[in-house]
Amino acid sequence: MRYIRKKFPRRYRGGGKKRRWAVWLVLAVIVIAVFCERAISGVSPELIEEAARGYVLECISEAVDAEMEEDKGPFVNVEKGSEGQVSLVSADQERLNSLRAGVLERLSHSLKGRATVYVPVGSLTGVGLFNGRGFPVPVKLQLEGSAIVEFSTEFTGAGMNQTCHRLVMTVRARAYSPSKRFETSVETETATVLAETMVVGEVPKMNLQQ
C-alpha cells in the first residue's frame, strides 16, 4: 500500500507551540498576580501614604488646570496714575470666586469614593536596590477628602526701584482612607501664581477682598 502524506494548511502548523506559549503566559500572569497580592498585603503604611499624597496632588493639579483652561484671566485690574505709574492693583472678585468654586467642585468628586493609587512593584519586594523601580501595581483606596482655596498677594524686589506683585492661589487638601487594610491620612497643598505685575517706583495699594 502506498503511503500518502497529507499536507495541512499553514494555519494549522505549529499550533501546539502557540498553545504552549499561551499556557506559559497565563501561568506567568497568575504568578505575578499572586506575588503582587501577597506583597501588597504587607506594604508599609509609609508607602501607601506617599502614593495617596501623589494621588491628591494629581487631583489638585488636574482641577486647577481644568479651571484655568476655562478662564485664563486676567484676575487683577491695574490702575495707573497721571504719570503712568501703577497706583492700584485690585482683584477681580467675580473671577476669583468662580475659580474657587470650580476647583472645589472638581475636588469634591475626585477626593471622595474609590480611588486607584499606584506603587512600583520593586518597592513591594523589600529590596532597597529595587525600591521605586518596576511597573506600577494598582492599589484600591476608599477616600474621604476635603479642600479649601485661598488667595493671597506678595511683593518681592525685582531690581533697583522695582517691585513684582503676585496674586497667588493656594489649594489645601486633606484625604483619609478608613480602610482597615490600607488606612492612611494625607494633607498637602499647592500654590499657583494667577497674576504678576511689575511696578516701578512706589509700591501701589492692593485691594484683595475675600
ZALO-404271 format. One line per 3 residues: their letters; for each residue x, y, z of N, C-alpha, C, CB. Coordinates in Angstrom, 1 decimal, padded with zeros to 4 digits, m for minus. Atoms other than C-alpha are relative to their C-alpha. Glycine has a CB too. Layout:
a) X/Y/Z/X/Y/Z/X/Y/Z/X/Y/Z; ...
END
This chain:
mry) 000.9/m001.2/000.0/000.0/000.0/000.0/000.9/001.2/000.0/m001.0/000.0/001.2; m000.8/m001.2/000.2/001.4/003.3/m001.0/m000.5/001.1/001.1/m000.2/000.7/m001.4; 000.3/m001.0/m001.1/001.6/005.9/001.9/m000.1/001.4/m000.6/001.2/000.0/001.1
irk) 000.3/m001.3/000.6/000.1/009.2/001.0/000.2/001.0/001.2/m001.4/000.1/m000.6; m000.2/m001.1/m001.1/001.4/012.2/003.1/m001.0/001.1/m000.2/001.5/000.5/000.0; 001.0/m001.1/000.1/m001.3/014.7/003.8/000.7/001.3/000.4/m001.2/m000.2/000.9
kfp) m000.5/m001.4/m000.3/m000.4/018.4/003.7/m001.1/000.8/000.6/000.5/000.6/m001.3; 000.9/m000.8/m000.7/m002.1/020.6/006.2/000.2/001.5/m000.4/000.0/m000.2/001.5; m000.2/m001.4/000.3/m002.7/024.3/005.5/001.0/000.6/001.1/m001.3/000.8/000.1
rry) m001.0/m000.6/m000.8/m000.1/026.6/007.0/m000.6/000.5/001.4/000.6/001.2/m000.7; 000.6/m000.6/m001.2/m002.5/028.0/009.6/m000.2/m001.1/001.1/m001.4/000.5/m000.3; 000.1/001.1/m001.0/m002.7/024.5/011.3/001.4/m000.4/000.5/m000.7/m001.1/m000.6
rgg) m001.3/000.5/m000.4/001.1/024.1/011.6/000.5/000.8/001.2/001.0/000.2/m001.2; m000.5/m000.7/m001.2/002.8/024.9/014.9/m001.0/000.4/001.0/000.7/001.2/m000.4; 001.1/m000.3/m000.9/m000.5/025.1/016.7/000.4/m000.4/001.5/m001.3/m000.6/m000.3
gkk) m000.4/000.5/m001.3/001.0/023.1/019.6/000.9/001.0/000.7/000.6/m001.3/m000.1; m001.0/m001.0/m000.6/003.8/025.6/020.2/m000.8/001.3/000.5/001.1/000.4/m001.0; 000.7/m001.2/m000.3/001.4/028.5/020.2/m000.8/m000.2/001.3/m001.0/000.5/m001.1
rrw) 000.8/000.3/m001.2/m000.8/026.8/022.8/000.9/m000.1/001.2/m000.7/m001.4/m000.2; m000.9/000.0/m001.2/002.2/026.1/025.0/000.5/001.3/000.4/001.3/m000.9/m000.4; m000.4/m001.4/m000.3/003.3/029.7/024.8/m001.2/000.7/000.8/000.4/000.8/m001.2
avw) 001.2/m000.7/m000.6/m000.3/030.8/025.7/m000.1/m000.5/001.5/m001.2/m000.4/m000.7; 000.1/000.6/m001.4/m000.2/028.4/028.8/001.0/000.6/000.9/000.1/m001.5/m000.1; m001.0/m000.6/m000.8/003.1/029.7/029.9/m000.3/001.5/000.4/001.4/m000.1/m000.7
lvl) 000.3/m001.4/m000.2/001.9/033.3/029.5/m001.0/000.1/001.1/m000.5/000.6/m001.3; 001.0/000.0/m001.0/m001.2/032.6/031.6/000.6/m000.3/001.4/m001.1/m001.0/m000.4; m000.6/000.4/m001.3/000.9/030.9/034.3/000.8/001.2/000.5/000.8/m001.2/m000.2
avi) m000.9/m001.1/m000.5/003.3/033.9/034.4/m000.9/001.1/000.5/000.8/000.5/m001.2; 000.9/m001.0/m000.5/000.4/036.3/034.8/m000.6/m000.3/001.3/m001.2/000.2/m001.0; 000.6/000.5/m001.3/m001.1/034.2/037.6/001.1/000.2/001.1/m000.4/m001.4/m000.1
via) m001.1/000.0/m001.0/002.3/034.0/039.4/000.2/001.5/000.4/001.3/m000.6/m000.6; m000.2/m001.4/m000.3/002.8/037.8/039.1/m001.2/000.6/000.8/000.1/000.8/m001.3; 001.2/m000.5/m000.7/m000.8/038.5/040.3/000.1/m000.5/001.5/m001.3/m000.5/m000.7
vfc) m000.1/000.5/m001.4/m000.3/036.2/043.4/001.1/000.7/000.7/000.3/m001.5/m000.1; m001.1/m000.7/m000.6/003.1/037.8/044.1/m000.4/001.4/000.4/001.2/000.1/m000.9; 000.4/m001.4/m000.3/001.6/041.3/043.9/m001.0/000.1/001.1/m000.6/000.7/m001.3
era) 001.1/000.0/m001.1/m001.4/040.4/046.1/000.7/m000.2/001.3/m001.0/m001.1/m000.3; m000.6/000.3/m001.3/000.8/038.9/048.8/000.9/001.2/000.4/000.9/m001.2/m000.1; m000.9/m001.1/m000.3/003.3/041.8/048.5/m000.8/001.2/000.5/000.9/000.4/m001.2
isg) 000.8/m001.1/m000.3/000.6/044.4/048.7/m000.6/m000.1/001.4/m001.2/000.2/m000.9; 000.5/000.2/m001.4/m000.8/042.8/051.9/001.0/000.4/001.0/m000.3/m001.5/000.2; m001.0/m000.4/m001.0/002.5/043.6/053.6/000.6/001.3/m000.3/001.1/m001.0/000.1
vsp) m000.6/m001.3/000.3/003.1/047.0/052.1/000.0/001.0/001.2/m000.8/000.7/m001.2; m000.2/m000.8/m001.2/004.3/049.6/054.6/m001.0/001.2/m000.1/001.4/000.6/000.0; 000.9/m001.2/000.0/002.0/052.5/055.7/000.6/001.2/m000.7/m000.4/000.3/001.5
eli) m000.7/m001.2/000.7/004.6/055.0/054.5/m000.1/m000.1/m001.5/001.5/000.0/000.4; 000.1/000.2/001.5/004.4/053.6/051.0/m001.4/000.4/m000.5/000.4/m001.4/m000.4; 001.4/m000.4/000.4/000.6/053.9/050.9/m000.2/001.5/000.2/m001.0/m000.8/000.9
eea) 000.1/m001.5/m000.3/000.8/057.4/052.4/000.6/000.8/m001.2/000.6/000.4/001.3; m000.6/m000.7/001.1/003.2/058.5/049.7/m000.8/m000.1/m001.3/001.4/m000.5/m000.2; 000.8/000.2/001.2/001.1/057.0/046.9/m001.3/000.8/000.1/m000.3/m001.5/m000.1
arg) 001.3/m000.7/m000.2/m002.1/058.6/048.4/000.3/001.5/m000.2/m000.6/m000.2/001.3; m000.3/m001.4/000.1/m000.3/062.0/048.6/000.2/000.4/m001.5/001.3/000.3/000.8; m000.1/m000.2/001.5/000.7/061.7/044.9/m001.3/000.1/m000.7/000.9/m001.1/m000.6
yvl) 001.4/000.0/000.6/m002.9/061.0/044.0/m000.7/001.3/000.3/m000.8/m001.2/000.5; 000.7/m001.2/m000.4/m004.2/064.0/045.9/000.7/001.2/m000.8/000.2/000.3/001.5; m000.6/m001.1/000.7/m001.6/066.3/044.3/m000.4/000.0/m001.5/001.6/m000.1/000.1
eci) 000.5/000.1/001.4/m002.6/065.0/040.9/m001.4/000.5/m000.2/000.1/m001.5/m000.5; 001.3/m000.5/000.1/m006.2/065.7/041.6/m000.1/001.5/000.1/m000.9/m000.6/001.2; 000.0/m001.4/000.0/m005.4/069.2/042.6/000.5/000.6/m001.3/000.9/000.5/001.2
sea) m000.5/m000.5/001.3/m003.3/069.8/039.5/m001.0/m000.1/m001.1/001.3/m000.8/m000.3; 001.0/000.1/001.1/m006.0/068.5/037.2/m001.1/000.9/000.2/m000.5/m001.5/000.0; 001.1/m000.9/m000.2/m008.7/070.6/038.9/000.4/001.4/m000.3/m000.5/m000.1/001.5
vda) m000.5/m001.4/000.3/m006.6/073.8/038.7/000.2/000.2/m001.5/001.3/000.3/000.8; m000.3/m000.1/001.5/m005.5/073.2/035.1/m001.3/000.1/m000.7/000.8/m001.2/m000.5; 001.3/000.0/000.7/m009.1/072.5/034.0/m000.7/001.3/000.2/m000.9/m001.2/000.5
eme) 000.7/m001.2/m000.2/m010.5/075.6/035.6/000.8/001.2/m000.6/m000.1/000.3/001.5; m000.8/m001.1/000.6/m007.6/077.8/034.4/m000.1/000.0/m001.5/001.5/m000.1/000.4; 000.2/000.1/001.4/m008.2/076.5/030.9/m001.3/000.6/m000.4/000.1/m001.5/m000.5
edk) 001.3/m000.6/000.3/m011.8/077.7/031.0/000.0/001.5/000.2/m001.0/m000.6/000.9; m000.1/m001.4/m000.3/m010.9/081.1/032.4/001.5/000.4/000.2/m000.9/000.5/001.1; m001.4/m000.3/m000.1/m007.4/082.3/031.7/000.3/001.4/000.6/000.7/m000.1/m001.3
gpf) m000.2/m001.3/m000.6/m007.9/085.7/033.4/m000.2/001.1/m001.0/001.3/000.1/000.6; m000.8/m000.3/m001.2/m006.8/088.4/033.9/m000.8/000.0/001.2/000.6/001.4/m000.2; 000.7/000.0/m001.3/m007.6/088.1/037.6/000.2/001.2/000.8/000.5/m001.2/000.7
vnv) m000.2/m001.3/m000.7/m006.4/091.6/038.6/m000.3/001.1/m001.0/001.4/000.1/000.6; 000.1/m001.3/000.8/m007.2/095.1/037.4/001.0/001.0/000.5/m001.5/000.6/000.1; m001.1/m000.9/m000.4/m004.4/097.6/037.3/m000.4/001.4/m000.4/001.3/m000.4/m000.7
ekg) 000.3/m001.4/000.3/m005.0/101.3/037.6/001.4/000.8/000.1/m001.0/000.6/001.1; m001.2/m000.8/000.1/m002.3/103.9/036.7/m000.3/001.4/000.3/000.7/m000.2/m001.3; 000.1/m001.4/m000.3/m001.7/107.4/037.8/000.3/000.9/m001.2/001.0/000.4/001.1
seg) m000.1/m000.9/001.2/m001.3/110.5/035.6/001.4/m000.1/m000.7/m000.1/001.4/000.5; m001.3/000.1/000.6/002.4/109.8/035.1/000.3/m001.4/m000.5/001.1/000.4/001.0; m000.1/001.3/000.5/001.8/106.2/034.1/000.5/m001.1/001.0/001.0/000.0/m001.1
qvs) m000.4/001.0/m001.1/002.9/104.6/037.4/m001.2/m000.8/000.5/000.7/000.7/001.1; 001.1/000.8/m000.5/000.8/101.8/038.8/m000.3/000.5/001.4/000.5/m001.5/000.1; 000.5/m000.5/m001.3/m001.3/103.2/041.7/m000.9/m000.9/000.7/m000.7/001.3/m000.3
lvs) 000.9/000.9/m000.7/m003.7/100.5/042.5/m000.1/m001.4/m000.8/m001.4/000.6/000.1; 000.2/001.3/000.5/m004.0/096.7/041.9/m001.1/m000.6/000.7/001.3/m000.9/000.1; 001.2/000.6/m000.7/m007.4/095.2/042.6/m000.3/m001.3/m000.7/m001.2/001.0/m000.1
adq) 000.3/001.3/000.5/m008.5/091.6/042.3/m001.4/000.0/m000.6/000.1/m001.0/001.1; 001.3/000.2/000.6/m011.4/090.6/040.0/m000.7/m001.1/000.8/000.2/m000.5/m001.5; 000.7/000.9/m000.9/m013.6/089.1/042.7/m000.9/m001.0/m000.6/m000.7/000.8/001.0
erl) 000.9/000.9/000.6/m016.1/087.6/040.4/000.7/m001.2/m000.6/m000.8/000.7/m001.1; m000.7/001.1/000.6/m013.5/085.6/038.5/000.7/m000.9/001.1/001.1/000.6/m000.9; m000.6/000.8/m001.1/m011.7/084.5/041.7/m001.0/m000.9/000.7/000.6/000.9/001.0
nsl) 001.0/000.8/m000.7/m014.9/083.3/043.3/m000.5/m001.1/m000.9/m001.3/000.9/000.3; 000.4/001.1/001.0/m015.8/081.4/040.1/001.1/m001.0/m000.1/m000.2/000.6/m001.4; m001.1/000.9/000.1/m012.3/079.9/040.0/000.0/m000.9/001.3/001.3/000.7/m000.1
rag) 000.0/000.8/m001.2/m012.5/078.8/043.7/m001.2/m001.0/000.0/m000.2/001.0/001.2; 001.1/000.9/000.1/m016.0/077.3/043.2/000.3/m001.2/m000.9/m001.3/000.8/m000.4; m000.2/001.0/001.0/m014.9/075.4/040.1/001.0/m001.0/000.5/000.5/000.6/m001.3
vle) m001.0/000.9/m000.6/m011.8/073.9/041.8/m000.5/m000.8/001.1/001.3/000.8/000.5; 000.6/000.8/m001.1/m013.7/072.9/044.9/m001.0/m001.0/m000.5/m000.6/000.9/001.0; 001.0/000.9/000.6/m016.4/071.3/042.8/000.7/m001.2/m000.5/m000.9/000.7/m001.0
rls) m000.7/001.1/000.6/m014.0/069.2/040.9/000.7/m000.9/001.1/001.1/000.5/m000.9; m000.7/000.8/m001.1/m012.1/068.1/044.1/m001.0/m000.7/000.8/000.8/000.9/000.8; 001.1/000.7/m000.8/m015.4/067.2/045.9/m000.3/m001.3/m000.7/m001.2/000.9/000.1
hsl) 000.3/001.2/000.6/m015.8/064.5/043.3/001.3/m001.0/000.0/m000.4/000.2/m001.5; m001.1/000.8/000.2/m012.2/063.3/042.8/000.6/m000.5/001.4/001.1/000.7/m000.7; m000.6/000.3/m001.3/m011.3/063.2/046.6/m001.0/m000.9/000.8/000.4/001.2/000.7
kgr) 000.9/000.8/m000.7/m014.3/061.1/047.6/m000.4/m001.2/m000.8/m001.3/000.8/000.3; 000.4/001.2/000.7/m015.1/057.5/046.8/001.2/m000.9/m000.3/m000.7/000.3/m001.3; m001.1/001.0/000.4/m012.9/054.7/045.3/001.0/000.7/m000.8/m000.5/m001.2/m000.7
atv) m001.1/m000.6/000.7/m009.5/055.8/044.1/001.1/m001.1/m000.2/000.6/001.2/000.8; m001.0/000.9/000.3/m006.7/053.9/042.5/001.4/000.7/000.0/m000.2/m000.6/m001.4; m001.4/m000.5/m000.1/m003.1/054.7/043.5/000.9/m001.1/m000.5/000.4/000.5/001.5
yvp) m000.9/001.0/000.6/000.0/053.0/042.1/001.3/000.0/000.8/000.3/000.4/m001.5; m001.2/000.3/m000.7/003.0/051.5/043.8/001.0/m000.7/m000.9/m000.3/m000.8/001.4; m001.0/000.8/000.9/006.2/050.4/041.9/000.2/m001.4/000.6/001.3/000.8/m000.1
vgs) m000.1/001.4/m000.4/006.5/046.7/042.0/001.3/m000.3/000.8/m000.1/m001.0/m001.2; m001.3/000.2/m000.7/010.1/047.0/043.1/m000.1/000.3/001.5/001.1/000.8/m000.7; 000.1/m000.4/m001.4/009.0/048.7/046.3/m000.7/m001.0/000.9/m000.8/001.3/000.1
ltg) 000.7/001.1/m000.8/007.0/045.6/047.3/000.9/m001.1/000.3/m001.2/m000.5/m000.8; m000.9/001.1/m000.3/010.0/043.3/047.3/000.7/000.1/001.3/001.0/m000.1/m001.1; m000.8/m000.2/m001.2/011.6/044.9/050.3/001.5/000.1/m000.2/m000.2/m001.2/001.0
vgl) m001.4/m000.1/000.4/014.9/045.0/048.4/000.3/001.5/m000.3/000.4/m000.9/m001.1; m000.3/m001.4/000.2/016.5/048.5/048.5/000.3/000.3/m001.4/001.0/000.4/000.9; m000.4/m000.2/001.3/018.0/048.1/045.1/m001.2/000.2/m001.0/000.9/m001.1/m000.5
fng) 001.1/m000.1/000.9/014.6/047.7/043.5/m001.1/001.0/000.4/m000.7/m001.4/000.0; 001.0/m001.0/m000.5/012.8/050.4/045.5/m000.2/001.1/m001.0/000.5/000.6/001.3; 000.4/m001.1/001.0/010.9/052.8/043.2/000.1/m000.5/m001.4/000.8/001.2/000.2
rgf) m000.2/000.5/001.3/011.5/050.6/040.2/m001.1/m001.0/m000.4/001.4/m000.6/m000.2; 000.9/001.0/000.5/009.4/048.4/038.0/m001.4/000.6/m000.4/m000.2/m001.1/001.0; 001.3/m000.4/000.5/005.9/048.5/036.6/m000.9/000.4/001.2/m000.7/m001.1/m000.8
pvp) 000.9/m000.4/m001.1/003.1/050.2/038.7/m001.0/m001.1/000.3/m000.7/001.3/m000.4; 001.0/000.9/m000.5/000.9/048.0/040.8/m001.2/000.8/000.6/000.6/m001.0/001.1; 001.2/m000.8/m000.5/m002.7/049.4/041.4/m000.4/m000.5/001.4/m001.1/m000.1/m000.9
vkl) 000.5/000.2/m001.4/m003.9/049.7/045.0/m001.3/000.8/000.1/001.0/000.4/001.1; 001.3/m000.6/m000.2/m007.6/050.5/045.7/m000.1/000.6/001.4/m001.1/m001.0/m000.3; 000.2/m000.6/m001.3/m008.4/053.0/048.4/m001.4/000.6/000.0/001.0/001.2/000.2
qle) 001.3/m000.7/m000.2/m011.7/054.4/049.7/000.2/001.3/000.7/m001.0/m000.9/000.8; m000.4/m001.3/m000.5/m011.1/058.1/050.2/m001.2/000.8/000.4/000.8/000.7/m001.0; 000.9/m001.1/m000.4/m012.9/060.8/052.1/000.9/001.2/000.1/m000.7/m000.3/001.4
gsa) m000.9/m001.1/000.0/m011.5/064.2/051.4/m000.7/001.4/m000.1/000.9/m000.1/m001.2; 000.6/m001.4/000.1/m012.0/068.0/051.5/001.2/000.9/m000.4/m000.6/000.4/001.4; m001.0/m001.0/000.5/m010.2/071.1/050.2/m000.5/001.4/000.3/000.3/m000.2/m001.5
ive) 000.3/m001.4/m000.1/m010.0/074.8/050.7/000.9/000.8/m001.0/000.2/000.5/001.5; m000.7/m000.8/001.0/m008.9/077.5/048.3/000.1/001.4/000.6/m000.7/000.1/m001.4; m000.3/m001.4/m000.6/m007.3/080.8/049.5/000.8/000.8/m001.0/000.7/m000.1/001.3
fst) m000.8/m000.9/000.9/m005.9/083.8/047.6/000.8/001.0/000.9/m000.9/000.8/m000.9; m000.9/m000.9/m000.8/m003.0/086.0/048.8/000.8/000.8/m001.0/000.9/m000.8/001.0; m000.9/m000.8/000.8/m000.7/088.6/047.5/001.4/000.1/000.6/m000.5/001.5/m000.2
eft) m001.4/m000.1/m000.5/003.1/089.0/047.8/000.7/001.0/m000.9/000.7/m001.4/000.0; m000.9/m001.0/000.7/005.6/091.7/046.8/001.4/m000.4/000.2/m000.3/001.4/000.6; m001.4/000.3/m000.1/009.2/090.9/046.0/000.8/001.0/m000.8/000.2/m001.5/m000.5
gag) m000.8/m000.9/000.8/012.0/093.0/044.9/000.5/m000.5/m001.3/001.3/000.4/000.9; m000.3/000.4/001.4/012.8/092.9/041.2/001.1/000.9/m000.6/m001.2/m000.1/m000.9; m001.0/m000.9/000.5/015.7/095.3/040.9/m000.1/001.3/000.6/m000.1/000.1/m001.5
mnq) 000.0/m001.4/m000.5/016.5/098.9/041.6/m001.3/000.7/m000.2/001.2/000.8/m000.6; 001.2/m000.7/000.1/013.3/100.7/042.4/m001.1/m000.7/m000.7/000.2/001.4/m000.6; 001.1/000.9/000.7/011.2/097.8/041.0/m000.5/m001.0/001.0/000.6/m000.6/m001.2
tch) 000.6/001.0/m000.8/008.8/095.5/042.7/m000.9/m000.8/m000.8/m000.8/000.7/001.2; 000.9/001.0/000.8/007.0/092.4/041.4/m001.2/m000.4/001.0/000.8/m001.2/m000.4; 001.1/000.4/m000.8/003.5/091.9/042.7/m000.6/m001.3/m000.6/m001.1/001.1/000.0
rlv) 000.6/001.3/000.4/001.9/088.4/042.6/m001.3/m000.3/000.7/001.0/m001.2/000.2; 001.3/000.5/m000.6/m001.6/087.1/043.1/000.1/m001.5/000.0/m001.2/000.5/m000.8; m000.3/001.5/m000.1/m001.3/083.5/044.4/m001.2/m000.7/000.5/001.2/m000.2/000.9
mtv) 001.0/000.9/m000.5/m003.9/080.8/044.8/000.6/m001.2/000.6/m001.0/m000.4/m001.2; m000.5/001.1/m000.7/m003.2/078.2/047.4/m001.2/m001.0/000.2/000.6/000.4/001.4; 001.0/001.1/m000.2/m005.2/074.9/047.4/000.6/m001.0/001.0/m000.3/m000.7/m001.3
rar) m000.4/001.0/m001.1/m005.0/072.8/050.6/m001.0/m001.1/000.0/000.1/000.7/001.4; 000.9/001.2/000.1/m006.5/069.3/050.5/000.4/m001.0/001.0/000.0/m000.6/m001.4; m000.2/001.1/m000.9/m006.9/066.5/053.0/m000.8/m001.2/m000.5/m000.5/000.4/001.5
ays) 000.7/001.3/000.4/m007.8/062.9/052.3/000.3/m001.1/001.0/000.5/m000.4/m001.4; m000.1/001.1/m001.0/m008.4/059.9/054.6/m000.6/m001.2/m000.6/m000.7/000.4/001.3; 000.5/001.3/000.4/m008.7/056.3/053.8/m000.3/m000.9/001.3/001.0/m000.8/m000.9
psk) 000.3/000.8/m001.2/m010.6/054.4/056.6/000.1/m001.5/m000.1/m001.4/000.4/000.4; m000.1/001.5/000.2/m009.9/051.0/055.1/001.0/m000.6/001.0/000.6/m000.2/m001.4; m000.9/000.7/m001.0/m008.5/048.5/057.7/001.2/m000.5/m000.7/m000.8/m001.1/000.6
rfe) m001.1/000.5/000.6/m006.2/047.2/055.1/001.0/001.1/m000.4/m000.4/m000.8/m001.3; m000.9/m001.1/000.4/m004.8/050.5/053.8/m000.5/001.3/000.6/000.0/000.1/m001.6; 000.4/m001.2/m000.7/m005.6/053.1/056.4/001.1/001.0/m000.1/m000.3/m000.3/001.5
tsv) m001.0/m001.1/000.1/m003.9/056.4/055.7/m000.6/001.3/000.0/000.8/m000.2/m001.3; 000.5/m001.3/m000.1/m004.3/060.1/056.1/001.1/000.9/m000.6/m000.4/000.4/001.4; m000.9/m000.9/000.6/m002.6/062.8/054.0/m000.5/001.4/m000.1/000.5/m000.5/m001.4
ete) 000.4/m001.4/000.1/m002.6/066.6/053.8/001.1/000.6/m000.9/m000.1/000.7/001.4; m001.0/m000.6/000.8/m000.9/068.6/051.1/m000.6/001.3/m000.6/000.4/m001.0/m001.2; 000.5/m001.2/000.6/m001.1/071.9/049.3/000.9/000.4/m001.2/000.1/001.2/001.0
tat) m000.7/m000.5/001.2/m000.1/073.6/046.0/m000.2/001.5/m000.1/m000.4/m000.7/m001.3; 000.2/m001.5/000.2/000.4/077.3/045.1/000.1/000.3/m001.5/001.1/000.8/000.8; 000.0/m000.4/001.4/m000.4/078.8/041.7/000.0/001.5/m000.2/m001.2/m000.7/m000.8
vla) m000.1/m001.5/000.3/000.6/082.3/040.5/m001.1/000.3/m001.1/001.4/000.4/m000.4; 001.1/m000.4/000.9/m002.5/083.8/038.9/000.3/001.3/m000.8/m001.3/000.2/000.7; m000.3/m001.3/000.7/m001.1/087.2/038.0/001.3/000.6/000.6/m001.1/001.0/000.1
etm) m001.2/m000.7/m000.4/002.2/089.1/038.1/000.0/001.4/m000.6/001.3/m000.7/m000.5; 000.0/m001.4/000.4/002.5/092.9/037.9/001.3/000.6/000.4/m001.2/000.8/000.6; m001.2/m000.6/m000.3/005.8/094.7/037.6/m000.2/001.5/000.3/001.0/m000.2/m001.2
vvg) 000.3/m001.3/m000.5/005.8/098.0/039.5/001.3/000.8/000.1/m000.7/000.1/001.4; m001.2/m000.9/m000.1/008.4/100.8/039.1/m000.3/001.2/000.9/000.4/000.5/m001.4; 000.3/m001.0/m000.9/008.6/103.2/041.9/m000.7/m000.4/001.3/m000.8/001.1/m000.6
evp) 000.6/000.3/m001.3/006.4/103.3/045.0/m001.0/m001.2/m000.2/m000.8/001.3/000.4; 000.9/001.2/000.0/004.5/100.1/045.9/m001.4/000.5/000.0/000.4/m000.9/001.2; 001.3/m000.5/000.0/000.9/100.6/045.0/m000.9/m000.7/001.1/m000.6/m000.3/m001.4
kmn) 001.0/000.6/m000.8/m002.2/099.8/047.0/m000.5/m001.3/m000.6/m001.2/001.0/000.4; 000.5/001.3/000.5/m003.6/096.3/046.8/m001.4/m000.2/000.6/000.9/m001.1/000.3; 001.3/000.3/m000.5/m007.3/095.5/047.1/m000.4/m001.4/m000.3/m001.1/001.0/m000.7
lqq) 000.4/001.4/000.2/m008.0/091.8/047.6/m001.0/m000.4/001.1/001.3/m000.9/000.1; 001.1/000.3/m001.0/m011.3/091.2/049.4/m000.4/m001.4/m000.2/m001.2/000.9/m000.2; 000.4/001.4/000.1/m012.1/087.6/050.2/m001.5/m000.2/000.2/000.8/m000.8/001.2
END
